[in-house]
Amino acid sequence: MGDTNNDVSGRVDGPLVQARTVGDLHFHNAMLRAELPGGAVVGREEELQRIVSLVDRERRGLVVAGPVGGGVDSLVSTAARELCRAGRFPGGMLEVEFHGHPRLRAASARDETAAAALRTSLAALGVPETEVPREASALGAAYRSQLADHEAVLVVLRHVGAREEVLRFWEAGGEHKVLVGGHGPVADGDRLPSMDVAPLPVAECVELLETVIGRGCLGDARVADGPDAAARLVALGGGLPLAVALLAGVLAADPGMTLDALARRLETLRTAAAPAERGPLRAVWEVAAQELPPTEADVLRAVALADRPVLDAEAVRTAAAVSLTAAEDALHGLARRHLLHGHMEGSKRVPGRHRMHSAVRHFAARRDGSDASPSASPPAPCVTAVHTYTVQPGDTLSRIGARFHVNWQHVALRNRIVNPDLIYPGEVFVLR
């Protein structure tokens, strides 16, 4: 088999998969590392390889914990894709998303959230609604029983904020493993092996800032011309990738704003705030919110209060009581400021659909940005789950469908596959 020549031009979204040799193909390092938020890892190559190694080594799985806005979700998602792409989990991946900032969950709601997650997961694994146990106490046994009928599955829990939300999933049994991304005390001593993710170093934050600004303002030289000011600015963001993305959104929306001016605003806000409210992400949020046009600010708060996991123009129109055109414009503006990010299904970004980071939802739901008490939890847990599969060499849609007892035409439709005869190793398909 000869070498494969690759011509890549224009924008590339998602992973580039090459089976053998790549010749004369060069990327700027930051291009591979900077998709924010909710995308690929950012300067986390060592952490990524460590997660992959630990998941292979540990008998049941791994908890990856870090600060809110620290890129834990992106890191866990990327590691999970790497593991599945390597064929380590032939039963696919069960992705469970615990939407919402962990501080918004009262202790009394954590068991309810975990039960809701198990019910949603059983549906994603193909259990008919009529067969899902109503009693919360029976859900764990049903979950383990359903997994017993599958080859090794990687169960990925994202945005976890409490230990109770993990324990129900932990005893998956067999060759199945659990990979958790969370914030706060979600590990339970030696029972849940854990790994902490530290903030990004200043130099990598500066590189990230330059890359993200460049997406909105081609040729912008503010970071290159002022490296010291850029370092000062990102340091005020606490090494949090989400903070860097929000700062980049502010700068991209106002090409006339200097890095020094923005840094001074952050310093003023942090100095004036009460001691308990001087966190870097809080101050960055305040600046980003102050820069929002009134319509976008109202829309952002409305959709945060609506607590919809996936947003499109129709959802925004309903939640904010605006016209469809105004909803589309607001979505575009908020995404440009990195207050929303693209919604992925499998390995594909879905046009016109967006998600909101849990920390952004937490702040945006309160007009004055004040912290919420645990009693502010939404009455019904918002949890979603999907069963995905990473295509391996030799796979066809019909074989995938037969293997997982799902109609291959449903898989083609759900994943927007134009030609069912052309699928490629490394693609990620949503099964249910």
Secondary structure, DSSP 8 states (H G I E B T S, - for coil): ---EE----S---S----SS-EES----HHHHH--TTTSS-SS-HHHHHHHHHHHHHSSSEEEEE--TTSSHHHHHHHHHHHHHHTTS-TT-EEEEEE-S-GGG--HHHHHHHHHHHHHHHHHHTT--GGGS-SSGGGHHHHHHHHHHTSS--EEEEEEE-STHHHHHHH---TT-EEEEEESSS---GGGS-EEE-----HHHHHHHHHHHHHHHSTT--HHHH-HHHHHHHHHHTTT-HHHHHHHHHHHHH-TT--HHHHHHHHHHHHHHS-GGG--HHHHHHHHHHHTS-HHHHHHHHHHHHHT-SSB-HHHHHHHHT--HHHHHHHHHHHHHTTSSEEEEETTEEEEEEEE--HHHHHHHTSTT-----GGG--SS--EEEEEEEE--TT--HHHHHHHHTS-HHHHHHHTT-S-TT---TT-EEE--
